[in-house]
Amino acid sequence: MVVPIYEFSCLSCRHTFDVFGGYASRDQRQVCPQCEGTDTKAMFSTFAVMGSGESSSTSSVGGCACGGSCSCSN
């Protein structure tokens, strides 16, 4: 079973923390483990997929619509 990890930010104390749960937990107010406040917001999170190729380095994708394969990135 795969359980998503959602990153939250406390708007009161600026602490960031992770919550393991289903998609519905992303829309619920979470309790900050640092200040116990409930003024929290889900943050935009990214993920990475790594293959089992010979290369051990990761590559970043440019910030343009073509995925960084043209001269419009950066």
C-alpha positions in Angstrom: 0.0 0.0 0.0 1.3 3.5 -0.9 0.3 6.3 1.4 0.9 9.9 0.3 2.9 12.3 2.4 1.6 15.8 2.5 3.7 18.7 3.7 2.0 21.4 5.8 3.0 24.8 7.1 1.8 26.3 10.3 0.7 29.9 9.7 1.2 30.8 13.4 4.7 29.6 14.0 6.0 28.9 10.5 6.9 25.3 11.3 6.6 22.8 8.5 5.7 19.2 9.0 4.6 16.1 7.2 1.3 14.2 7.4 0.8 10.7 6.2 -2.7 10.0 4.9 -5.2 9.9 2.1 -6.1 12.8 -0.2 -8.8 14.0 2.2 -6.2 14.8 4.8 -4.8 17.4 2.5 -7.9 19.5 2.8 -8.3 19.2 6.6 -6.8 21.4 9.2 -3.9 19.7 10.8 -2.5 20.2 14.3 1.0 21.7 14.3 3.3 19.4 16.4 5.4 22.5 17.5 2.8 25.0 18.8 -0.4 22.8 18.6 -2.1 25.4 16.5 -4.6 24.5 13.8 -4.0 27.4 11.5 -2.2 25.2 9.0 -2.1 25.0 5.2 -1.1 22.3 2.8 2.0 23.2 0.8 2.7 22.4 -2.8 4.9 19.3 -2.8 6.9 17.8 -5.6 8.1 14.3 -6.1 10.9 12.5 -8.0 11.0 9.2 -9.8 14.4 7.5 -10.1 15.1 4.7 -12.4 17.5 1.8 -11.9 19.9 3.0 -14.7 23.7 3.1 -14.4 23.9 6.8 -13.7 23.7 7.8 -10.1 23.1 11.5 -10.7 19.8 13.2 -11.1 18.9 15.7 -13.7 16.7 18.7 -13.2 14.1 19.7 -15.7 14.0 23.3 -17.0 11.1 25.6 -16.1 9.6 25.9 -19.5 6.8 24.1 -21.4 9.2 22.0 -23.4 10.8 20.4 -20.3 14.1 22.2 -20.7 15.0 20.7 -24.1 15.2 24.1 -25.8 16.9 27.5 -25.3 13.8 29.0 -23.5 14.7 27.5 -20.1 16.2 29.8 -17.4 
